[in-house]
Every structure is written in structure tokens, then in C-alpha cells.
């Protein structure tokens, strides 16, 4: 699988001569499996035309902060939430200064301020500008704010000077972008994740299930693998490709998932129970398809085993994270589940909303422990997964 498979990346282009390299960056990111959107400053349009980037990315290029047509489609806040990573390449001295001071006078600046995603900059400027103390201070401040600084290179510059300040070559930048997702925070940890729905058979044709797409669980598996964990993903039936560097165990019923989870947790350090497991199953399963003769059918149900509670009880050294998918009183019900099931942490979200939760690519959640509560505003499930992995690492003292 490609190094950036399923990653959503915004390429932000500020107004420097190195903007001509941005077209190749877009192409190479796509070759590596990423989905790319392009945002240009007005200055960037003087060096490379938006039509070029549109043709390469396959999507409209965004440039205007106040563009009613663009806002009606994917507005700048939605674009900021959409991204897993914002790469500003080239990042001129002026644009870097504007980031430090929190200016929001352009679309690219506004996206930088609004995005919860990873942010990386590829500096590109004259060697004298790069060496100036003001630029050094600005770079230091961005680094302290967790912005990734990619480069620059040293060599002959457009003005004829020789020294540091050249933007790195596109191939190298794409490698570094991929490295941005690899944190190593869970290196050496064995992690089990449950994902997707379960199906409880009624007869050979029909079953009881729910609307879970598995997207959150699969995003967690990918994020944990990026963090260096050895990941076992136990998944109900979904329409998703297996995440890279994860052991996938497909299951169907809650009983299947329970057996696989208990077996996998025997030598695991962490369990994240993100699956939407059916609470009940039919007492008996018909061996043949039930014919539609009666106006009503009585279906007797019995409880399934509570998988996350069983794992938490059986393995005292296991760090267990549950999920609470609620439609009302979200935090209250989540805290009740946290205590009742003896969990270390729980992720609570409101699945009654159409813009987050089941089947959506976005989610909004709250991370809850016995002593803390932290809200994650609406963002891509990929980004939320990284935030949850970071929260686990922090709780375990692995930061």
C-alpha cells in the first residue's frame, strides 16, 4: 500500500519563485496515494496558474477568502477540517511571519489558523532572508507550536546567491510528509482494536445490525500503526480496505468478535473497543429462510456478551478504551459506562447528528477519564484517531 494512502493533504502555495515546483509536489503526493486539494495565495498566482494545479489535482483551486461560490461548496472551515495535513510549499519569509502573528487576511492563513491537522512548511527564500534573526525567531516559534519545518536545502538560488534557503525537491518533501504521520509514540506496544458493526443472524438471509461503517476503528488502526504500535484489527463486515501494517481478523457476529478479542488481548497492552457491537441476538436462528406468511413475527432476543467489559475484567494490566455512541446526554451516559465497565478511558460522541458519527468522514468527540475530560471539535476521523492515540500515549506517560 502507498505511503500516503487515504491521507487528505492540502498543498498551500505562497508567492515565491519555488511555486513552480508545487505542481510536481501535487503529482507526487497523489502518486503516493494522497487525496490533494490546493490553496493558493494571490502572490502564488503570479508564478503558477491555478488551472495547472486544478488539472493535476482534479479539484478546483481555492484562493479567495471571501468567495461565495467556494463557500457554498467546501468553505474554508470545512476545508480546514477535511485535511489530515496542511503542507505550505513554498513557505516564503513573509508567509512564515504571518503564521507566527496569526494573521487571517488570506484563505491560506485562515485555513492554517482553523485546521486541527498536522501543519508542515517548506521554507523557500533568499539565503540572507533565511539567515536573518527575525526569520530564525519565527521558525523557532513555529517549531514550538508543533509546526513541522521541512528544509530548506542549500545551493544555488534563483537570484544567483549560494547558501541555505532553497525549497527542498518535491520527492524529498513527499518523503518528509509521510514521515510526519509516523510519531513512534506507541513503539513497542501491542494494541487491539475492534471496529465496524456485528451481524446477528435471524435466518440464512436476514440479520440484525447497525449503521456503523467502521471508519473510526480503521482510522484508529492506521493512527496506531503510524505511532509504532503492533496492531491487531478485529473487524465486523465493512466496505473498507485493510489498513497498512495491521493484522486484520474479520468477524461477523458479536460472539465471533468476543472470542477473537479475548484471544488477541491475552498478550496485548491496549484495547480500543470502537466496534458497534449488537447488544442482542436472536435466541434461535432459523435454518431456512423465514417466509412472509404472517402479518407479524415475534423475535425473541438475548443479550450478547459485553466485550469491552469482559476484557477489562479479565486482563487487569490491559489499558482499555471504550466508545460511547449516544443520541442524548452524551457525557452523562459515557461516564456511567466508564465506571460501570471499569474502563481507563472512553470516547463519547453524538451519533444523532448527520454531520458526524456513523458513515460520516468526520467526527466530534470527547475524551473522558476518571479525572479529566477533553473535547475534540469536529474534524476528520483520521485526525481524531491521531488525537485519541496521542491521548492514550499521554495517559500512559509515553509522550
N, C-alpha and C positions, 0 to 999 in steps of 0.2 A: 504494500500500500504506500502511496506517496507520502512524503514527509509532512505535507501541509493538507492532507486530505480532510475535507469538510470544514476547514478553517475559513472564517469570514474576515477578510482584510480590506481595510480602507487604505488606499495609497493617496496621501496628501502631498500635493506638489506646490512648493512655494517658488517665488520668482528668481531663479538663478540659472546660469547657463547650463548647469548639470541637469536641468529639467529634460533635456533631450534623451537622457538615459532612462527616464521614468517609463517610457514605452516598453523598453526591454524588461524592466522590473515587473511591470504588469504581466507581460507574457510569461516570464519565468515563474512567477508566483502561481499562475494558472497551470503551468506545466507540472508544478509540484503538488497540484490538487486543490489549491485555494480558490474560493469564490471572491472576486475582487470588485470593489467599487472605487471610483476615482473622484477626488475632490481637488479642485484647482484654485489657487489664488488668482486674482486678476493679473498680477505680475507674471505668473507662470504662463498665462496665455500669450504673452509676448515672445515666449521661447518655443512653445509647442502648442499646436492647435488642439482644442478639445475633441474634434472629430477623430483624430488619430487615436486618442485614448478610448473614445467610445467604440470605435471599430475593434480595438483589441480586447476590451473588457466585455463587450456585448451588452453594456448598460449605459444609460445616459450619464454624462459627466456633470457633476454638481459644482456650481461656482458661486451662485448668489445667495447671500444670507436671507434676503427678502425676495423670494421667488414663489408667488402664489401657486404656480403650476407644479413646481417641485414639492412644495409643502403639502399639496393635495395628494401627491403620490407617496413618496417617502420623505417626510420632513426631516429637518436636521436633527431633531431629538430622536426620532425613530432610527435614523442612520447611525447616530451615536450608540444607541442600544443594540443595533444589529451587529456591530463589529465585535470580533474576538481580539483584533489587534489593529491599531492605527499606526501606520508607518508614514512618517513625513520625510520624503526623499525627492528632491533635496530639501534640507532644512537650512535656510540662509541665516546669517548672523542676526538679521532684523527679525525673522520669524521666531528664532530661538528667544530673543529678547522679549518679544510679545507674549510667548508662552510663560516666561518667568513672571511677567507682570499681570498675567490673567486677562489680557485684552480679548474682547469678544466682538471685534469690529469686522470680522470676516467669517464666512461659513466655516472655514478650516479651523480658525481659532475657537469658534463656538462649539464645534464637534469635539475638539481637544478638551475643553472645559467640561463638557457634558458626558463624555464616554466613561463607562466603568471598565473599559477594555484595557489591555496592555498597550502602552504607548512607547514607540521607538522613533528615534530621529537619526537621520543620516546627514551629518553636517557637511556643508559644501560652501566654501568661501575662500577668499584670498588668504595666503599664509600669514600676512600681517594682521588681518582681522581675527584669524583663529588664535593667534598668539597674544592678542590684546587682553589685558587683565579683565576687562568688562566681559568679554566672551568667556574667559576661564571661569569667572564667578557665575555666569549664567549656566554654563554646563554643569558646574558643581551643584547649583541649586536644583536643576532638573534631575540630576542623579539622586539627590536626597529625596526627591519626590517619586522615586521609583521609575522614572523615565529611562528607557534603555538607550544608551549612546552607542551607535554603530559607526565606528570610524572616528576621524576621517583617515584617508590614505595620505601618503607623502609622494610628491612627484612634480612633474611639470604642470603648471596651471594655465588656464585659458589666457591669462594676462601676460604669460611668459615667465612669471616667478617660479621658483622651485622651492618646495617646502610642504609642510603639513596643511591640509585644508581641502584636498580633493575628495569628492564623494567616492565611496568605495564602489567597485564594479558590481553590476547587478547580480551576477552569480554569487558573489560573496555575501551580498546583502540578504539574498534569499536564504542562504545557509544560516545566517545570523538570526533572521526572522524565525526560522524553525527552532533554533536554539532558545528563543525567548519563551517557548512553551515548555521547555524542559527545566524544571526547578530543582529536582533532586530532593525535595523536602520529605518525601516518604521513602527514600532509598533504604533498602533492606527490610521494608515492611511487607507483610503478606496480607492482602486485602481481598475480601469477598464482597461482591455487590450483587444484589438481586434487582431485577428490572422487568418492566413490562407487566402485562396482565396474566392471570391464570385463566384456564378454561375448565369448567366443571361440567362433565358430560351429563346430558339428560337421556339421550339415546345416541345411536351412531351418527346422527345428523346434527342434532341441536346441542347447545351448551349454554351455560351461564358465564358471563364475563363482564368486562367493564371497558371504559374508553381509554385506558392507558395506552400510549403509543410506545413507551419505553425510551423516549428521547432523553429524559432526565437521567435515567440509570446508565444509558450508553454514554452520555456526556461525562458522567462521573467516572466511568471506567476509563475513558480516554484521558481525563484530567489526572487520575491517579497513576496511570501508566506514565504520563509525562512527568509526574512528580517522582518517578523512580520506583514505584511500588510493583510488586509481583501481583498481578490482578487476576482473579477468577470471577467471571461474569456469569451469573446464573439467570437465564432469561426465559420468560414466557414467550408466547408467539407474537412476534413483531415483524414489521417490514423494514428492517434496518440491517445494514451490513455490519459485520463484526468489527469492533474497534481494533486498531493495530496494537500488537504486543499484549493482548489479553487472551486468557484461556476461556473459551466460551462453552458453557454447558447449557444446551437447550432443554427446556422442560415444558410441560403442558399444564398439569393440574397443580393445585396447592400442595397435595401430598407429594408429588414429584419434586416440587421446589423445596419443601421441608426436608426431605431426605437428602437432596443434593447440598442444601445449605449446611445442615448439621455435619455432613461428611467433610465439606470444604473448610468449615470453621475449626475443625479439630486441630489444625496446625496454623491457624491464621492469627493475625494481630488485631485486625479491624474488620468489622462488618458494617456495611451501609445497606440498609434494607429499604431500597427505593421502589420495590415492586408494589403493584396494586393487587394484593392477593385477595381472592374471593373469600369473604367471611364464612360463607355457607356452601355446601354441596348437596346434591340430591342424595337422599338416603339409599335409593336404589336406582340403577341405571338400566334402562330397557335394552334388551339385546337386539331388538328390531326397531325400525322407525315407528314412532307412535303416530297412528293415523288420526286424521282430523274428523272424528265421528261426533264427539260430544261438544256441546256449546261451552263447557268449562272443564278444566282439568285441575285437579288438586295436586300440587307438587310438594312433597314433604322434604324438608331440608334439615341438615345437621351441621353443626359448627365444624369448620376446619381448624387445624392446629394453628395457634398464633406463632408464626415462625420466629419473628424477632424476639418475642418474649421467651420462647423456648431456648433460643441461642444465648440470650443474656443470662438465663438461669443456669444453663449447662456449663458455660465457659466463663468462669469468674474473671479471668485475665483478659478477656476479649473486650476491646473498646467498641461499643455498639451505638450506631447512629440510626435512628428511625425516621420515618416520614409521616407527617400528619396531613392528609389531603382532606380539608374541611370545606363546608359551604357556609358556616356561620360560627361566631365565637371562636375564631381560629386559634388564638393564643391560649385561651382557657382550655379548650379540648386538647390542645397539644401538650400543655403542661400536665394535664391529667394523665395522658398516655405516657409521658416521660417518667412520671413517678410510678404509675401502675405497672409498667413493663420493665422497670429497673434499667432504663437506658442511660447512657452517658450524655447523649445529646439528641435533639430532634430537630428536623427541618419542617416547618409548618408553612403551608400555602393554601390559598383560597381557590378551589377548583370550580367555584361557581362562575368565575369571570371568564369571558370568551377570549380575552387578550392574553391570558397566561394559563398555565396548567396543562391539562390533557390536550394532546395533539398540537399544541402551540410550540413554536420555536423559542418562545420567550417564557420567562417565569419571574415571579416576585415571591420572596420567601423571607422567613425569619428563622435565624439560628438560635436555638434555645438550649441552655444547660440549667443545672440546678441553681447556679449563681449568676448567670448572665443571659442577656437577650440582645441580639443584633439584627437589624433589619437590612435586607438586601433589596434595593429598589429594582424595578423592572429592568431586565437585561436578558441577553441570550442565555439559553440553558448551558451552552458551552462555557460562558463566562461565570455563571452561577456555580457550575460544577467546580471550576478552579477556586472560587471563593470558599466553597464548602471544604475542599481539600486543604486550603490554607487555614481554615478554622480548625480542622482536625489536627493539623500539624502544630498549630499554636497551643491547642489544648494538651497535646502530648509533649510539649516542650521541644519540638523538632525544628523550630524556625531558625 
